[in-house]
Amino acid sequence: MRLLPLAPGGPWRGSPRHLPSCSPALLLLLLLLCGCLGVSGAAAAAAAGSRKPNVVLLLADDQDEVLGGMTPLKKTKALIGEMGMTFSSAYVPSALCCPSRASILTGKYPHNHHVVNNTLEGNCSSKSWQKIEEPNTFPAILRSMCGYQTFFAGKYLNEYGAPDAGGLAHIPLGWSYWYALEKNSKYYNYTLSINGKARKHGENYSVDYLTDVLANVSLDFLDYKSNSEPFFMMISTPAPHSPWTAAPQYQNTFQNVFAPRNKNFNIHGTNKHWLIRQAKTPMTNSSIQFLDNAFRKRWQTLLSVDDLVEKLLKRLEFNGELNNTYIFYTSDNGYHTGQFSLPIDKRQLYEFDIKVPLLVRGPGIKPNQTSKMLVANIDLGPTILDIAGYNLNKTQMDGMSFLPILKGTSNLTWRSDILVEYQGEGRNVTDPTCPSLSPGVSQCFPDCVCEDAYNNTYACVRTTSHLWNLQYCEFDDQEVFVEVYNLTADPHQINNIAKSIDPELLGKMNYRLMMLQSCSGPTCRTPGVFDPGYRFDPRLMFSNHGTVRTRRFSKHLL
């Protein structure tokens, strides 16, 4: 099937025309006027008359890094990781699909894009999101300001296609080709918006299995796109999100694989927030069998993603475009399977939920590199815009471009901390299947172990430096509960040291957290507690009335 771009009279009536007939001088002038000549090497190449680099962003759904989520992806690791750079400290600012994806698209922390959960009421693909944030996403900037043709295929945001928010006819600003899944991840029996037109798929593997459909339509794009403009592709797979439906040829793989029995598996979450403490320890045999099966099926679904990556890179190579293309592979959040006796989900503040894979290859990136630099998915947009040569000072993004890290820039000054924030979900009613539980819990399993609650609302500073590998978190609940972990001594986050850590350091982390939770743009990139330029004034911990300031959590979704 041949894909057609959006019609000239569609959402991009004001998009720039193709520029192949321009003289080099005129092309340079136009690029300067549109703001797409920055200081990067990619911009210098464009100024010299060669086409700017292409970019591909591959996004998995719920793929962890801590529990071995990359293990099944042997081809992906060889084709991207071994041919470029693997980041060992890549994080998401919110461990839930829609807030995290909104952060990727906008380059902003959740408190600035206001997507707090996976519902329309939580601003997930709402009309407010469409009006305020979609015009300023990095793909919109690539299309309108930098002359990129842009292609999207797969899961967008969890509530995309909702009738109350424009349905499948809505095409977010910035996309030349739009091939988006209605709502949440599925593998069969789903509906796609193809440039605003609904198309239903059934359950025939050869024509309907979503990961393969995304692979095929991506290959079609590479064959039929314009060769006069650079391109950006975002391919968002359903795997390894539930319902974990593997392709037929992979349904019997990994039969001897089980969820990792690491040090925090099936133990009680002592000295942790009440939601973690309520988990039943030890887990029942049936619960363990369930999560082992889920873990195995997640890996099975990823084998089709591995095939997708291989097909895509082979086609890029065949078309002579691989050497001029940056390829990013990452996930929207991590996952847990039995850690602290929580069965399966994400949403929590711990490494297994907030840490994700990040592999990048492309022009100027040396092979077989590993970077320990602290990066977050709010950095993806700035990095890709930097590759396109766009002046990042013109954006309102909270993240930073890590293109200098990819290029091996020496003596680079980089951040030492990031913000992690989450607003818990739950209604003020008792779950009828678990009447013994208090109102406000959600995501409950049959044995009444719940993965979320309305006051599972927290904010954390995740810090890495040569002195400390630290996480400091505060909850918005009646306890004003605090969790602190020294991950150098305690990588599995078993021991909460909030009551034993140096009070002065605790005060600094509390203040840093307040600053980050209210930051915007450049103020999100100020020196952290362990940076040489950090300055701490204890008087700032107190209000004008002499009382201690406390963290402020938003009580409003929008």
FENZIRA-V739693 format. One record per backbone hydrogen bond with DSSP energy under -1.0 kcal/mol. CO is the residue of the C=O (numbers start at 1). NH is the residue of the N-H. Records with the same first field share a line. If there is no record, write none. Layout:
CO->NH + NH
This chain:
7->10
12->15
19->22
23->27
24->28
25->29
26->30
27->31
28->32
29->33
30->34
31->36
35->391
40->44
41->45
42->46
43->47
44->48
45->50
46->49
54->326
55->233
56->328
57->235
58->330
59->237
60->332
65->68
68->71
70->73
72->74
73->77
74->78
75->79
76->80 + 81
77->82
81->84
82->368
84->369
85->360
86->371
89->375
90->356
91->377
93->421
94->96
95->347
96->100
97->101
98->102
99->103
100->104
101->105
102->106
103->107
105->138
107->398 + 399
109->112 + 113
110->114
119->124
120->123
122->116
126->130
127->131
128->132
129->133 + 134
133->136
134->137
137->141
138->142
139->143
140->144
141->145
142->148
149->232
150->176 + 177
151->234
152->179
153->236
154->181
157->160
159->162
160->183
162->165 + 167
163->166
167->170
172->175
176->6
177->152
178->195
179->154
180->193
187->210
190->201
191->182
192->199
193->180
194->197
197->194
199->192
202->189
204->207 + 208
205->209
209->213
210->214
211->215
212->216
213->217
214->218
215->219
216->220
217->221
218->222
219->223
220->224
221->225
230->149
231->55
232->151
233->57
234->153
235->59
236->155
238->241
239->61
241->244
247->250
248->251
250->253
254->257
260->262
262->265
264->340
268->270
269->272
273->276 + 277
274->278
276->279
284->288
285->289
286->290
287->291
288->292
289->293
290->294
291->295
292->296
293->297
294->298
295->299
296->300
297->301
298->302
300->303
302->306
303->307
304->308
305->309
306->310
307->311
308->312
309->313
310->314
311->315
312->316
313->317
314->318
315->319
316->321 + 322
317->320
321->324
322->325
324->54
326->56
327->361
328->58
329->359
330->60
336->345
338->266 + 341
339->342
342->338
343->338
345->336
350->353 + 354
351->355
352->335
353->334
354->92
358->87
359->329
360->85
361->327
362->365
369->86
371->88
375->91
376->379
377->380
379->383
380->384
381->385
382->386
383->387
384->388
385->390
386->389
391->394
392->395
402->406
403->407
404->409
405->408
416->464
418->462
420->460
422->458
427->429 + 440
429->440
431->434
434->437
440->454
442->452
443->451
445->448
449->445
452->442
453->456
457->476
458->422
459->474
460->420
461->472
462->418
463->470
468->465
469->487
470->463
471->485
472->461
473->483
474->459
475->477
477->480
481->475
483->473
484->497
485->471
486->490
490->493
497->500 + 501
502->506
503->507
504->508
505->509
506->510
507->511
508->512
509->513
510->514
511->515
512->516
513->517
516->519
520->523
521->524
522->525
528->531
531->534
537->540
538->541
539->542
541->549
543->546
547->543
